[in-house]
Amino acid sequence: MSSPIFKASDAEPQTVQAPWGSLMWVASRDIGNVNDMTLGYVVIKQGVANPRHAHPNCEEVLYLLKGRLEHTLGDEKVVMGPGDTIAVPPGVFHNGINIGDEDAEMIVAYSEGAREFVLESEAAGS
């Protein structure tokens, strides 16, 4: 059985706009082109951060294509430049803060076809 070819341009309905940037999902169980992973393209706007969050059910790998990010990972901070990669264990709260002079662009991959997403602010209130 062959998997369907899925063009990035077909992912427009899977694009999520946020005040901090955008996510474009190109592979996931919801999209229907893969069962056991999620793949996306993320933009974090210049001078902005995405909210601290965790994925309880999967690992996440970030590959920075463009820009500079200070990425928090639990209690640690890592400065990332183009070509840098980090892996985030399941359940670890993290976020990216764009410290560069342009929008940051990255590829994200998750080890689950339907990744869970929990905001740190919501987890602290429960």
C-alpha positions in Angstrom: 0.0 0.0 0.0 1.4 3.4 -0.9 1.0 6.6 1.1 -0.6 9.6 -0.6 1.6 12.4 -1.8 0.7 15.5 0.2 1.9 18.9 -1.1 2.6 21.7 1.4 0.2 24.0 -0.6 -2.6 21.5 0.2 -2.0 22.1 3.9 -3.5 25.6 3.9 -6.6 24.4 5.8 -4.1 23.0 8.4 -2.4 26.4 9.0 -2.9 28.0 12.4 -2.3 31.7 12.8 -1.5 33.0 16.3 -0.4 36.4 17.6 3.2 35.1 18.0 3.4 33.5 14.5 2.0 30.5 12.6 2.0 26.7 12.4 1.5 24.8 9.1 0.9 21.1 9.6 2.0 19.0 6.6 1.7 15.5 8.1 -0.3 14.0 11.0 -3.0 11.5 11.8 -5.7 14.3 11.5 -4.5 15.2 8.0 -4.6 11.5 7.1 -1.2 11.0 5.5 0.7 9.4 8.4 -0.3 7.5 11.6 2.6 7.8 14.0 4.2 11.2 13.7 3.4 14.9 13.2 5.4 17.2 11.0 5.1 21.0 10.7 6.6 24.3 9.7 6.6 27.0 12.4 7.2 30.8 12.2 7.8 32.8 15.3 7.6 36.5 14.6 10.6 38.9 15.3 10.7 39.9 19.0 7.9 37.6 20.0 7.6 34.3 22.0 5.2 31.4 21.7 3.6 30.3 25.0 5.3 27.8 27.2 3.8 24.4 26.6 4.4 20.7 26.7 3.5 17.6 24.8 2.8 14.9 27.4 2.4 12.0 24.8 5.4 12.6 22.5 9.0 13.8 21.9 9.5 16.9 19.8 12.4 17.8 17.6 13.0 21.4 16.4 15.3 22.2 13.5 15.8 26.0 13.0 16.0 27.0 9.4 16.3 30.8 9.8 16.6 33.4 12.6 17.7 33.2 16.2 15.8 31.8 19.1 16.3 31.6 22.8 14.6 28.3 23.6 13.6 27.5 27.1 13.6 23.8 27.9 12.4 23.2 31.5 14.7 25.4 33.6 17.4 25.6 30.8 17.9 28.2 28.1 19.5 27.5 24.8 20.3 30.0 22.0 19.7 28.5 18.6 20.8 29.7 15.2 20.2 28.3 11.7 21.0 24.6 11.5 20.6 24.0 15.2 18.4 21.2 16.5 17.0 20.4 19.9 15.0 17.5 21.2 12.3 18.1 23.8 11.3 15.1 26.0 7.7 14.3 26.6 6.0 16.5 29.2 8.8 19.1 29.4 7.6 22.7 29.2 9.3 24.8 26.6 9.0 27.7 24.2 10.9 29.8 21.7 11.7 33.5 22.1 12.7 35.2 18.9 15.8 37.2 19.7 16.9 37.8 16.1 16.3 40.6 13.6 13.9 38.6 11.4 11.2 36.0 11.7 12.4 32.6 12.9 11.4 29.6 10.7 11.7 26.0 11.8 10.6 22.4 11.1 9.0 20.6 14.0 8.5 16.8 14.3 6.7 14.8 16.9 6.8 11.1 17.7 3.0 10.8 17.7 0.4 11.2 15.0 -1.9 13.1 17.3 0.3 15.2 19.6 -1.2 16.5 22.9 -0.6 20.1 23.7 -0.8 21.6 27.3 -0.1 25.2 28.2 2.0 25.7 31.3 -0.4 28.4 32.5 -3.3 25.9 32.4 -1.3 23.1 34.0 -0.3 25.3 36.9 -4.0 26.1 37.5 -5.1 22.5 37.7 
